Amino acid sequence: MSWKGRVDIVYRHVYREMVGPLIRGTRYDRGESVDHLCLNEHCVNPDHLQKVTARENTKRMHAHTALRARISRLESQIRELGQEPVS
């Protein structure tokens, strides 16, 4: 989206307008990020957004990806046993 002549990601704009400022990154530091606590990257509900460091945001993303991979493997194993996983 574009706001006041500046291109911005919608959820970052919503966070700044509804919650508070985010520290912009520099050449050596990526600044503050916004994490989606609901795990829906398109969500703009300020209650679902949390300010974190860029490093923490990446760490959480990798943890979530690893969890989804583990769930997928377990679902495959359940299917191999002739059962259907519970949603």
Distance bins in CASP14 RR format, pairs under 12 A and 6 or more apart:
PFRMAT RR
TARGET T0000
AUTHOR 0000-0000-0000
RMODE 2
METHOD distances of the structure
MODEL  1
1 7 1 0 0 1 0 0 0 0 0 0 0
1 8 1 0 1 0 0 0 0 0 0 0 0
1 9 1 0 0 1 0 0 0 0 0 0 0
1 10 1 0 1 0 0 0 0 0 0 0 0
1 11 0 0 0 0 0 1 0 0 0 0 0
1 12 0 0 0 0 1 0 0 0 0 0 0
1 13 1 0 0 1 0 0 0 0 0 0 0
1 14 0 0 0 0 1 0 0 0 0 0 0
1 17 0 0 0 0 0 1 0 0 0 0 0
1 44 0 0 0 0 0 1 0 0 0 0 0
2 8 1 0 0 1 0 0 0 0 0 0 0
2 9 0 0 0 0 0 1 0 0 0 0 0
2 10 0 0 0 0 0 1 0 0 0 0 0
2 13 0 0 0 0 1 0 0 0 0 0 0
3 9 0 0 0 0 0 1 0 0 0 0 0
3 10 0 0 0 0 1 0 0 0 0 0 0
3 12 0 0 0 0 0 1 0 0 0 0 0
3 13 1 0 1 0 0 0 0 0 0 0 0
3 14 0 0 0 0 0 1 0 0 0 0 0
3 16 0 0 0 0 1 0 0 0 0 0 0
3 17 0 0 0 0 1 0 0 0 0 0 0
4 13 0 0 0 0 0 1 0 0 0 0 0
4 16 0 0 0 0 0 1 0 0 0 0 0
4 17 0 0 0 0 0 1 0 0 0 0 0
6 12 0 0 0 0 0 1 0 0 0 0 0
6 13 0 0 0 0 1 0 0 0 0 0 0
6 16 0 0 0 0 0 1 0 0 0 0 0
6 24 0 0 0 0 0 1 0 0 0 0 0
7 13 0 0 0 0 0 1 0 0 0 0 0
8 14 0 0 0 0 1 0 0 0 0 0 0
8 15 0 0 0 0 0 1 0 0 0 0 0
8 16 0 0 0 0 1 0 0 0 0 0 0
8 17 0 0 0 0 0 1 0 0 0 0 0
8 22 0 0 0 0 0 1 0 0 0 0 0
8 24 0 0 0 0 0 1 0 0 0 0 0
8 34 0 0 0 0 0 1 0 0 0 0 0
8 44 0 0 0 0 0 1 0 0 0 0 0
9 15 0 0 0 0 1 0 0 0 0 0 0
9 16 0 0 0 0 0 1 0 0 0 0 0
9 22 0 0 0 0 0 1 0 0 0 0 0
9 33 0 0 0 0 0 1 0 0 0 0 0
9 34 0 0 0 0 1 0 0 0 0 0 0
9 36 0 0 0 0 0 1 0 0 0 0 0
9 41 0 0 0 0 1 0 0 0 0 0 0
9 42 0 0 0 0 0 1 0 0 0 0 0
9 44 0 0 0 0 1 0 0 0 0 0 0
9 49 0 0 0 0 0 1 0 0 0 0 0
10 16 0 0 0 0 0 1 0 0 0 0 0
10 17 0 0 0 0 0 1 0 0 0 0 0
10 18 0 0 0 0 0 1 0 0 0 0 0
10 34 0 0 0 0 0 1 0 0 0 0 0
10 36 0 0 0 0 0 1 0 0 0 0 0
10 41 0 0 0 0 0 1 0 0 0 0 0
10 42 0 0 0 0 1 0 0 0 0 0 0
10 43 0 0 0 0 1 0 0 0 0 0 0
10 44 1 0 1 0 0 0 0 0 0 0 0
10 45 0 0 0 0 0 1 0 0 0 0 0
10 46 0 0 0 0 0 1 0 0 0 0 0
10 49 0 0 0 0 0 1 0 0 0 0 0
11 17 0 0 0 0 0 1 0 0 0 0 0
11 18 0 0 0 0 0 1 0 0 0 0 0
11 19 0 0 0 0 0 1 0 0 0 0 0
11 22 0 0 0 0 0 1 0 0 0 0 0
11 33 0 0 0 0 0 1 0 0 0 0 0
11 34 1 0 1 0 0 0 0 0 0 0 0
11 35 0 0 0 0 1 0 0 0 0 0 0
11 36 1 0 0 1 0 0 0 0 0 0 0
11 37 0 0 0 0 0 1 0 0 0 0 0
11 38 0 0 0 0 0 1 0 0 0 0 0
11 40 0 0 0 0 1 0 0 0 0 0 0
11 41 1 0 0 1 0 0 0 0 0 0 0
11 42 1 0 0 1 0 0 0 0 0 0 0
11 43 1 0 0 1 0 0 0 0 0 0 0
11 44 1 0 1 0 0 0 0 0 0 0 0
11 45 0 0 0 0 1 0 0 0 0 0 0
11 46 0 0 0 0 1 0 0 0 0 0 0
11 48 0 0 0 0 1 0 0 0 0 0 0
11 49 1 0 0 1 0 0 0 0 0 0 0
11 50 0 0 0 0 0 1 0 0 0 0 0
11 51 0 0 0 0 0 1 0 0 0 0 0
12 18 0 0 0 0 0 1 0 0 0 0 0
12 19 0 0 0 0 0 1 0 0 0 0 0
12 20 0 0 0 0 0 1 0 0 0 0 0
12 21 0 0 0 0 0 1 0 0 0 0 0
12 22 1 0 0 1 0 0 0 0 0 0 0
12 23 0 0 0 0 0 1 0 0 0 0 0
12 24 0 0 0 0 0 1 0 0 0 0 0
12 31 0 0 0 0 0 1 0 0 0 0 0
12 32 0 0 0 0 1 0 0 0 0 0 0
12 33 0 0 0 0 1 0 0 0 0 0 0
12 34 1 0 1 0 0 0 0 0 0 0 0
12 35 0 0 0 0 0 1 0 0 0 0 0
12 36 0 0 0 0 0 1 0 0 0 0 0
12 41 0 0 0 0 0 1 0 0 0 0 0
12 44 0 0 0 0 1 0 0 0 0 0 0
12 46 0 0 0 0 0 1 0 0 0 0 0
12 49 0 0 0 0 1 0 0 0 0 0 0
12 51 0 0 0 0 0 1 0 0 0 0 0
12 57 0 0 0 0 0 1 0 0 0 0 0
13 19 0 0 0 0 0 1 0 0 0 0 0
13 20 0 0 0 0 0 1 0 0 0 0 0
13 21 0 0 0 0 0 1 0 0 0 0 0
13 22 0 0 0 0 1 0 0 0 0 0 0
13 34 0 0 0 0 1 0 0 0 0 0 0
13 44 0 0 0 0 1 0 0 0 0 0 0
13 46 0 0 0 0 0 1 0 0 0 0 0
13 49 0 0 0 0 0 1 0 0 0 0 0
14 20 0 0 0 0 0 1 0 0 0 0 0
14 22 0 0 0 0 0 1 0 0 0 0 0
14 34 0 0 0 0 1 0 0 0 0 0 0
14 36 0 0 0 0 0 1 0 0 0 0 0
14 42 0 0 0 0 0 1 0 0 0 0 0
14 43 0 0 0 0 1 0 0 0 0 0 0
14 44 1 0 1 0 0 0 0 0 0 0 0
14 45 0 0 0 0 1 0 0 0 0 0 0
14 46 1 0 0 1 0 0 0 0 0 0 0
14 47 0 0 0 0 0 1 0 0 0 0 0
14 48 0 0 0 0 0 1 0 0 0 0 0
14 49 1 0 0 1 0 0 0 0 0 0 0
15 21 0 0 0 0 1 0 0 0 0 0 0
15 22 1 0 0 1 0 0 0 0 0 0 0
15 32 0 0 0 0 1 0 0 0 0 0 0
15 33 0 0 0 0 1 0 0 0 0 0 0
15 34 1 0 1 0 0 0 0 0 0 0 0
15 35 0 0 0 0 0 1 0 0 0 0 0
15 36 0 0 0 0 0 1 0 0 0 0 0
15 37 0 0 0 0 0 1 0 0 0 0 0
15 43 0 0 0 0 0 1 0 0 0 0 0
15 44 0 0 0 0 1 0 0 0 0 0 0
15 45 0 0 0 0 0 1 0 0 0 0 0
15 46 1 0 0 1 0 0 0 0 0 0 0
15 47 0 0 0 0 0 1 0 0 0 0 0
15 48 0 0 0 0 0 1 0 0 0 0 0
15 49 1 0 1 0 0 0 0 0 0 0 0
15 50 0 0 0 0 1 0 0 0 0 0 0
15 51 1 0 0 1 0 0 0 0 0 0 0
15 52 0 0 0 0 0 1 0 0 0 0 0
16 22 1 0 1 0 0 0 0 0 0 0 0
16 23 0 0 0 0 0 1 0 0 0 0 0
16 24 0 0 0 0 0 1 0 0 0 0 0
16 32 0 0 0 0 0 1 0 0 0 0 0
16 34 0 0 0 0 1 0 0 0 0 0 0
16 44 0 0 0 0 0 1 0 0 0 0 0
16 46 0 0 0 0 1 0 0 0 0 0 0
16 49 0 0 0 0 0 1 0 0 0 0 0
16 51 0 0 0 0 1 0 0 0 0 0 0
17 44 0 0 0 0 0 1 0 0 0 0 0
17 46 0 0 0 0 1 0 0 0 0 0 0
17 49 0 0 0 0 0 1 0 0 0 0 0
18 34 0 0 0 0 0 1 0 0 0 0 0
18 44 0 0 0 0 1 0 0 0 0 0 0
18 45 0 0 0 0 1 0 0 0 0 0 0
18 46 1 0 1 0 0 0 0 0 0 0 0
18 47 0 0 0 0 1 0 0 0 0 0 0
18 48 0 0 0 0 0 1 0 0 0 0 0
18 49 0 0 0 0 1 0 0 0 0 0 0
18 51 0 0 0 0 0 1 0 0 0 0 0
19 32 0 0 0 0 0 1 0 0 0 0 0
19 34 0 0 0 0 1 0 0 0 0 0 0
19 44 0 0 0 0 0 1 0 0 0 0 0
19 45 0 0 0 0 0 1 0 0 0 0 0
19 46 1 0 1 0 0 0 0 0 0 0 0
19 47 0 0 0 0 1 0 0 0 0 0 0
19 48 0 0 0 0 0 1 0 0 0 0 0
19 49 1 0 0 1 0 0 0 0 0 0 0
19 50 0 0 0 0 1 0 0 0 0 0 0
19 51 1 0 0 1 0 0 0 0 0 0 0
20 32 0 0 0 0 0 1 0 0 0 0 0
20 34 0 0 0 0 0 1 0 0 0 0 0
20 46 0 0 0 0 1 0 0 0 0 0 0
20 49 0 0 0 0 0 1 0 0 0 0 0
20 50 0 0 0 0 0 1 0 0 0 0 0
20 51 1 0 0 1 0 0 0 0 0 0 0
21 31 0 0 0 0 0 1 0 0 0 0 0
21 32 0 0 0 0 1 0 0 0 0 0 0
21 34 0 0 0 0 0 1 0 0 0 0 0
21 51 0 0 0 0 1 0 0 0 0 0 0
22 30 0 0 0 0 0 1 0 0 0 0 0
22 31 1 0 0 1 0 0 0 0 0 0 0
22 32 1 0 1 0 0 0 0 0 0 0 0
22 33 1 0 0 1 0 0 0 0 0 0 0
22 34 1 0 0 1 0 0 0 0 0 0 0
22 35 0 0 0 0 0 1 0 0 0 0 0
22 49 0 0 0 0 0 1 0 0 0 0 0
22 50 0 0 0 0 0 1 0 0 0 0 0
22 51 1 0 0 1 0 0 0 0 0 0 0
22 52 0 0 0 0 0 1 0 0 0 0 0
22 53 0 0 0 0 0 1 0 0 0 0 0
22 54 0 0 0 0 0 1 0 0 0 0 0
22 57 0 0 0 0 0 1 0 0 0 0 0
23 29 0 0 0 0 1 0 0 0 0 0 0
23 30 0 0 0 0 1 0 0 0 0 0 0
23 31 1 0 1 0 0 0 0 0 0 0 0
23 32 1 0 1 0 0 0 0 0 0 0 0
23 33 0 0 0 0 0 1 0 0 0 0 0
23 34 0 0 0 0 0 1 0 0 0 0 0
23 51 0 0 0 0 1 0 0 0 0 0 0
23 52 0 0 0 0 0 1 0 0 0 0 0
23 53 0 0 0 0 1 0 0 0 0 0 0
23 54 0 0 0 0 0 1 0 0 0 0 0
24 30 0 0 0 0 1 0 0 0 0 0 0
24 31 1 0 0 1 0 0 0 0 0 0 0
24 32 0 0 0 0 1 0 0 0 0 0 0
24 33 0 0 0 0 0 1 0 0 0 0 0
24 54 0 0 0 0 0 1 0 0 0 0 0
25 31 1 1 0 0 0 0 0 0 0 0 0
25 32 1 0 0 1 0 0 0 0 0 0 0
25 33 0 0 0 0 1 0 0 0 0 0 0
25 53 0 0 0 0 0 1 0 0 0 0 0
25 54 0 0 0 0 1 0 0 0 0 0 0
26 32 0 0 0 0 0 1 0 0 0 0 0
26 54 0 0 0 0 0 1 0 0 0 0 0
28 54 0 0 0 0 0 1 0 0 0 0 0
29 53 0 0 0 0 1 0 0 0 0 0 0
29 54 1 0 0 1 0 0 0 0 0 0 0
29 55 0 0 0 0 1 0 0 0 0 0 0
30 52 0 0 0 0 0 1 0 0 0 0 0
30 53 0 0 0 0 1 0 0 0 0 0 0
30 54 1 1 0 0 0 0 0 0 0 0 0
30 55 1 0 0 1 0 0 0 0 0 0 0
30 56 0 0 0 0 0 1 0 0 0 0 0
30 57 0 0 0 0 1 0 0 0 0 0 0
30 58 0 0 0 0 1 0 0 0 0 0 0
31 51 0 0 0 0 0 1 0 0 0 0 0
31 52 0 0 0 0 0 1 0 0 0 0 0
31 53 1 0 0 1 0 0 0 0 0 0 0
31 54 1 0 1 0 0 0 0 0 0 0 0
31 55 0 0 0 0 1 0 0 0 0 0 0
31 56 0 0 0 0 0 1 0 0 0 0 0
31 57 0 0 0 0 0 1 0 0 0 0 0
32 49 0 0 0 0 0 1 0 0 0 0 0
32 50 0 0 0 0 0 1 0 0 0 0 0
32 51 1 0 1 0 0 0 0 0 0 0 0
32 52 1 0 0 1 0 0 0 0 0 0 0
32 53 1 0 0 1 0 0 0 0 0 0 0
32 54 1 0 0 1 0 0 0 0 0 0 0
32 55 0 0 0 0 0 1 0 0 0 0 0
32 56 0 0 0 0 1 0 0 0 0 0 0
32 57 0 0 0 0 1 0 0 0 0 0 0
33 49 0 0 0 0 0 1 0 0 0 0 0
33 50 0 0 0 0 1 0 0 0 0 0 0
33 51 1 0 0 1 0 0 0 0 0 0 0
33 52 1 0 1 0 0 0 0 0 0 0 0
33 53 1 0 0 1 0 0 0 0 0 0 0
33 54 1 0 1 0 0 0 0 0 0 0 0
33 55 0 0 0 0 1 0 0 0 0 0 0
33 56 1 0 0 1 0 0 0 0 0 0 0
33 57 1 1 0 0 0 0 0 0 0 0 0
33 58 0 0 0 0 1 0 0 0 0 0 0
33 59 0 0 0 0 0 1 0 0 0 0 0
33 60 0 0 0 0 1 0 0 0 0 0 0
33 61 0 0 0 0 1 0 0 0 0 0 0
34 41 0 0 0 0 0 1 0 0 0 0 0
34 43 0 0 0 0 0 1 0 0 0 0 0
34 44 0 0 0 0 0 1 0 0 0 0 0
34 45 0 0 0 0 0 1 0 0 0 0 0
34 46 0 0 0 0 1 0 0 0 0 0 0
34 48 0 0 0 0 1 0 0 0 0 0 0
34 49 1 0 1 0 0 0 0 0 0 0 0
34 50 1 0 0 1 0 0 0 0 0 0 0
34 51 1 0 0 1 0 0 0 0 0 0 0
34 52 1 0 0 1 0 0 0 0 0 0 0
34 53 0 0 0 0 0 1 0 0 0 0 0
34 54 0 0 0 0 0 1 0 0 0 0 0
34 56 0 0 0 0 0 1 0 0 0 0 0
34 57 1 0 0 1 0 0 0 0 0 0 0
34 60 0 0 0 0 0 1 0 0 0 0 0
35 41 0 0 0 0 0 1 0 0 0 0 0
35 43 0 0 0 0 0 1 0 0 0 0 0
35 48 0 0 0 0 1 0 0 0 0 0 0
35 49 1 0 0 1 0 0 0 0 0 0 0
35 50 1 0 1 0 0 0 0 0 0 0 0
35 51 1 0 0 1 0 0 0 0 0 0 0
35 52 1 0 1 0 0 0 0 0 0 0 0
35 53 0 0 0 0 1 0 0 0 0 0 0
35 54 0 0 0 0 0 1 0 0 0 0 0
35 55 0 0 0 0 0 1 0 0 0 0 0
35 56 1 0 0 1 0 0 0 0 0 0 0
35 57 1 0 1 0 0 0 0 0 0 0 0
35 58 0 0 0 0 1 0 0 0 0 0 0
35 59 0 0 0 0 1 0 0 0 0 0 0
35 60 1 0 1 0 0 0 0 0 0 0 0
35 61 0 0 0 0 1 0 0 0 0 0 0
35 63 0 0 0 0 0 1 0 0 0 0 0
35 64 0 0 0 0 1 0 0 0 0 0 0
36 42 0 0 0 0 1 0 0 0 0 0 0
36 43 1 0 1 0 0 0 0 0 0 0 0
36 44 0 0 0 0 1 0 0 0 0 0 0
36 45 0 0 0 0 1 0 0 0 0 0 0
36 46 0 0 0 0 0 1 0 0 0 0 0
36 47 0 0 0 0 0 1 0 0 0 0 0
36 48 1 0 1 0 0 0 0 0 0 0 0
36 49 1 0 0 1 0 0 0 0 0 0 0
36 50 0 0 0 0 1 0 0 0 0 0 0
36 51 0 0 0 0 0 1 0 0 0 0 0
36 52 0 0 0 0 0 1 0 0 0 0 0
36 57 0 0 0 0 1 0 0 0 0 0 0
36 60 0 0 0 0 1 0 0 0 0 0 0
36 61 0 0 0 0 1 0 0 0 0 0 0
36 64 0 0 0 0 1 0 0 0 0 0 0
37 43 0 0 0 0 1 0 0 0 0 0 0
37 45 0 0 0 0 1 0 0 0 0 0 0
37 46 0 0 0 0 0 1 0 0 0 0 0
37 47 0 0 0 0 1 0 0 0 0 0 0
37 48 1 0 1 0 0 0 0 0 0 0 0
37 49 1 0 0 1 0 0 0 0 0 0 0
37 50 1 0 1 0 0 0 0 0 0 0 0
37 51 0 0 0 0 0 1 0 0 0 0 0
37 52 0 0 0 0 0 1 0 0 0 0 0
37 57 0 0 0 0 0 1 0 0 0 0 0
37 60 0 0 0 0 1 0 0 0 0 0 0
37 64 0 0 0 0 0 1 0 0 0 0 0
38 44 0 0 0 0 0 1 0 0 0 0 0
38 45 1 0 0 1 0 0 0 0 0 0 0
38 46 0 0 0 0 0 1 0 0 0 0 0
38 47 0 0 0 0 1 0 0 0 0 0 0
38 48 1 0 1 0 0 0 0 0 0 0 0
38 49 0 0 0 0 1 0 0 0 0 0 0
38 50 0 0 0 0 0 1 0 0 0 0 0
38 64 0 0 0 0 0 1 0 0 0 0 0
39 48 0 0 0 0 1 0 0 0 0 0 0
39 49 0 0 0 0 0 1 0 0 0 0 0
39 50 0 0 0 0 0 1 0 0 0 0 0
39 60 0 0 0 0 1 0 0 0 0 0 0
39 61 0 0 0 0 1 0 0 0 0 0 0
39 63 0 0 0 0 0 1 0 0 0 0 0
39 64 1 0 0 1 0 0 0 0 0 0 0
39 65 0 0 0 0 0 1 0 0 0 0 0
39 67 0 0 0 0 1 0 0 0 0 0 0
39 68 0 0 0 0 1 0 0 0 0 0 0
40 48 1 0 0 1 0 0 0 0 0 0 0
40 49 0 0 0 0 0 1 0 0 0 0 0
40 64 0 0 0 0 0 1 0 0 0 0 0
41 48 0 0 0 0 0 1 0 0 0 0 0
41 49 0 0 0 0 0 1 0 0 0 0 0
41 57 0 0 0 0 0 1 0 0 0 0 0
41 61 0 0 0 0 1 0 0 0 0 0 0
41 64 0 0 0 0 0 1 0 0 0 0 0
42 48 0 0 0 0 0 1 0 0 0 0 0
42 49 0 0 0 0 0 1 0 0 0 0 0
43 49 1 0 0 1 0 0 0 0 0 0 0
43 50 0 0 0 0 0 1 0 0 0 0 0
49 57 0 0 0 0 0 1 0 0 0 0 0
50 56 0 0 0 0 1 0 0 0 0 0 0
50 57 0 0 0 0 1 0 0 0 0 0 0
50 60 0 0 0 0 1 0 0 0 0 0 0
51 57 0 0 0 0 1 0 0 0 0 0 0
52 58 0 0 0 0 1 0 0 0 0 0 0
52 59 0 0 0 0 1 0 0 0 0 0 0
52 60 1 0 0 1 0 0 0 0 0 0 0
52 61 0 0 0 0 0 1 0 0 0 0 0
53 59 0 0 0 0 1 0 0 0 0 0 0
53 60 0 0 0 0 0 1 0 0 0 0 0
54 60 0 0 0 0 0 1 0 0 0 0 0
54 61 0 0 0 0 0 1 0 0 0 0 0
55 61 0 0 0 0 0 1 0 0 0 0 0
55 62 0 0 0 0 0 1 0 0 0 0 0
56 62 0 0 0 0 0 1 0 0 0 0 0
56 63 0 0 0 0 0 1 0 0 0 0 0
57 63 0 0 0 0 0 1 0 0 0 0 0
57 64 0 0 0 0 0 1 0 0 0 0 0
58 64 0 0 0 0 0 1 0 0 0 0 0
58 65 0 0 0 0 0 1 0 0 0 0 0
59 65 0 0 0 0 0 1 0 0 0 0 0
59 66 0 0 0 0 0 1 0 0 0 0 0
60 66 0 0 0 0 0 1 0 0 0 0 0
60 67 0 0 0 0 0 1 0 0 0 0 0
61 67 0 0 0 0 0 1 0 0 0 0 0
61 68 0 0 0 0 0 1 0 0 0 0 0
62 68 0 0 0 0 0 1 0 0 0 0 0
62 69 0 0 0 0 0 1 0 0 0 0 0
63 69 0 0 0 0 0 1 0 0 0 0 0
63 70 0 0 0 0 0 1 0 0 0 0 0
64 70 0 0 0 0 0 1 0 0 0 0 0
64 71 0 0 0 0 0 1 0 0 0 0 0
65 71 0 0 0 0 0 1 0 0 0 0 0
65 72 0 0 0 0 0 1 0 0 0 0 0
66 72 0 0 0 0 0 1 0 0 0 0 0
66 73 0 0 0 0 0 1 0 0 0 0 0
67 73 0 0 0 0 0 1 0 0 0 0 0
67 74 0 0 0 0 0 1 0 0 0 0 0
68 74 0 0 0 0 0 1 0 0 0 0 0
68 75 0 0 0 0 0 1 0 0 0 0 0
69 75 0 0 0 0 0 1 0 0 0 0 0
69 76 0 0 0 0 0 1 0 0 0 0 0
70 76 0 0 0 0 0 1 0 0 0 0 0
70 77 0 0 0 0 0 1 0 0 0 0 0
71 77 0 0 0 0 0 1 0 0 0 0 0
71 78 0 0 0 0 0 1 0 0 0 0 0
71 85 0 0 0 0 1 0 0 0 0 0 0
71 86 0 0 0 0 0 1 0 0 0 0 0
71 87 0 0 0 0 0 1 0 0 0 0 0
72 78 0 0 0 0 0 1 0 0 0 0 0
72 79 0 0 0 0 0 1 0 0 0 0 0
72 85 0 0 0 0 1 0 0 0 0 0 0
73 79 0 0 0 0 0 1 0 0 0 0 0
73 80 0 0 0 0 0 1 0 0 0 0 0
73 85 0 0 0 0 0 1 0 0 0 0 0
74 80 0 0 0 0 0 1 0 0 0 0 0
74 81 0 0 0 0 0 1 0 0 0 0 0
74 83 0 0 0 0 0 1 0 0 0 0 0
74 85 1 0 0 1 0 0 0 0 0 0 0
74 86 0 0 0 0 0 1 0 0 0 0 0
75 81 0 0 0 0 0 1 0 0 0 0 0
75 82 0 0 0 0 0 1 0 0 0 0 0
75 83 0 0 0 0 1 0 0 0 0 0 0
75 84 0 0 0 0 1 0 0 0 0 0 0
75 85 1 0 1 0 0 0 0 0 0 0 0
75 86 0 0 0 0 1 0 0 0 0 0 0
75 87 0 0 0 0 1 0 0 0 0 0 0
76 82 0 0 0 0 0 1 0 0 0 0 0
76 83 0 0 0 0 0 1 0 0 0 0 0
76 84 0 0 0 0 0 1 0 0 0 0 0
76 85 0 0 0 0 1 0 0 0 0 0 0
77 83 0 0 0 0 1 0 0 0 0 0 0
77 85 0 0 0 0 1 0 0 0 0 0 0
78 84 1 0 0 1 0 0 0 0 0 0 0
78 85 1 0 1 0 0 0 0 0 0 0 0
78 86 0 0 0 0 1 0 0 0 0 0 0
78 87 0 0 0 0 0 1 0 0 0 0 0
79 85 1 0 0 1 0 0 0 0 0 0 0
END
